[in-house]
């Protein structure tokens, strides 16, 4: 999954974005010389948007099946009329249909947070890097976890069909993850485990290896920072699970 970096070449954001997938060492070498992130952002934004739109029918169906049951267990819903409950469902479905807009920008938000963590890791691990290069690394790595991963999930969801999902959380389990080892786990535990999948582990390695190559951060610190980012993602997914 890596190649030896070649001679110095002019910065090419598209080449770096592709190399982060097929030749990461070459991408790290390019990012060490100059941070490039615009192409990575565009690829991640478009891929996330396409994936989100493809999954809308499944998300809407899952909400339609799941949300009435949630209302039935909500003490506040007991005082609502059937019309009010129907209105609440319509509002929830409205957010579900437009949710892809927000998720399209999740990659750049994650990259900004990751860049800050990488800067701290570099300082602790006696590395030397600025925010721009840390952000460039994180944004390019987002292609794996926020572009490729979401497209794969969307393809599987589309192949299975909208009726295959009876709760929104089920869409998190369509690709192999640690959640598959605990099929009876509580929703929050399952969501946490689902964050550890081939794409998140791939991203973890890229962030760690990239921080070592670009910032010269001590490997133990670099990979610990990458693991921390993955754990934070898992915690966020777990907190939103029901």
N, C-alpha and C positions, 0 to 999 in steps of 0.2 A: 504493500500500500504506500510505499515511499520510493523516491529515487534520489540519487545524489544531486545536489544543486549544481547547475552549470555555471558558466561565466556570467558576469554581471550584464544585465540587459536593461533597456529602458523600461520603466514601470508600465505595465499593461494590466489594468484592472480586470479585464475579462479573462486574460490568461491566468492571472492569479486565482480568480474565482473558480476556474475549472481545475487548476492544479491542486487546490485545497482538497479536491475529491480524488484525483487520480495520481498526483505527484506532490504530496504535502511538503516534502523537503524543499522542492523548488519554490513552492508558495511561501514557505517560511523565509527563504533567502530573499525573495522579492520584497516581502513585507519588512524585513530587517533593513533594507535599503530605503524603502519609501512606502508609507502606508497608502493603500488603495482600498476603497470600500464601496464606492458608488455602484459599481456593477454588482457586487455582492448584495447590496441593498435592493436593487431593482429585481434581481433574480429571486430573492427571498420574498419580496413584496408580491410579485406577480404569481409565483408558485403558491404562496399561502392564500392569496385571493382566489385563485382557480380551485384549489383544494377545498376551501371553505364553501364556495358556491356549489361545487359538486356534492358536498355533504349536507346541504340545506334540507333536501327532502327527508333524509334519514333523521336529522336533528329535529325537524318539525314533527315527524311521526313519533319519535321517542318522547318528546315533550308532551304530545297529545295523550299518549298512553300513561306517562309517568306523573304528570302534574296533578291530575285529579286526585290521585292517591296521596300526594303530598298535602294537598289541601285538606283531605279527610283527616290527616293526623295533625293538622295545625289548629290549635285552640282558637286562634283569632279567626279562622275561616268558619268556625261554627256559628258565629254571629252574622255571617254574610248570607245574603239571599242568593238564590241560584243564578239570578242575573248578574250579581256582583262577582260570583265565582267564575261565570262565563267570561266576564270582562277581564278578570285577572288572568285567565287562561289566554285570552286574545293578546293581552299586553306581553305575557311571557313568550308567546309565539312570535310576536313582532320582534322582540329582542333576538329570538332564535334565528329568525330569517335574516337579520342584519348583523348577526354576531361575527360573520366573516370579515366585516370591515375592521373591527377591532383586532381580530387575530392576525390580520394581514400585517399589522405594525408590531406584532409581538416580537418579531426577530430583532428589530432595531432597538426596542426597549431592553430586551435581554442582552444585546450587545453592549449597550451603554452601561448597564449594571456590571456585566462581566469585565468591562474595561477597567472599572474602578477597582474591582477585586484583584485583577491582574496587576494593577499598579501597586496595590498594597503588598501583594505576594512578591513582587519584584523588589520592593524595599526591604521586606523581611529576608528574602533569599539572596540579597546582595546582587541583584540584577541591575540593569540600567536600561530603562525604556521610558518613553513619554506616553501621554494619553493617546495620541494619534495612532501610534503603532499598536498599542493594546486594543484600541477600538477596531483598527483594521483587522487584526487577528480574529477578534470576537465576531465581527460582522461577517467575515468570510466563512468562519466555522458555522455560522447560523444557516448557511446553505444546506448543511447536512441535517441539522436538527429541526429547522423550521421550513425548509423548502422540500428537500428530498423526502424526509420523513412524512410530512403532511400529504405530499402527492401519493406516496405509497398507501397511507391510511385511506385517503379519498378513493383510490382505485379499488381497494378491498371493500370499502363500504358500498361503492357503486355496484360492484360485482355481486355482493350479497343482497342488495336491494333495501329500500327504506323499511320495509315491514320486518326486517330481521332484528330491529333494535327497539326495545321497549323502555329504555331509560337512557338519558344522555351519557351517563358514565360508561355505558357499554362500548361506546365508540373508542374509548381509551384502551380497550383490550383486544383490538383486532390484529395487532402485530405482536410477535413474541416478546414477553417480558417476564420479570420475576412474578408478576401477578398470576401468570399461568400455573405457577407452582402452588398457589394458595387459592383455589377456585371458590372456597367457602369463606374467605376472609371478609371482614366487615368492609363496607364501602370505602372508608377513609384509609384503611390499611391497604386495600386493593389498589386504590388510586396512587398511594405512595409507591407501592411496588411496581406499578405500571410505568413509572418514570424511568425505570432501569430496563431499557430495551436496546437493541443493537445500535440504533441511531444515537441515543444519548451516550452510550458507552464509546461509540466512535468519536463523538464530539468531545467527550471527556479526554480521550487520548490526544486529540488534535489540540485542545486548549493547553494541556500539560506540555506536550512536546513542543508546541509553538512558543510557549512562554520560555522554555529552556533555550530554544534556538534563537529567538528574537531578542529576548531580554537578558539572556545568560543567567536566568534565575536558577537557583539550586533545584535539581530535579524533585527532591522530596517536597519542597515548598510549592513548586509549580503544580505538581500533580495533586497535592493536598488542596490547593485553591480550586483546581478543576473539579475535584470531588465535592468540595463545598458548594460549588455552583449547582452541581447535579442534585445534591441533597436539598438545596433551597427550592429547586424546581419541583422536586418530589413533595416537599412540604406545602407548596402553593397548591399543587393538584389535590393533595389530601385535604387541605382546608376547605376546598370548594365541593368536595364529594359529600353526598348524602345517601 
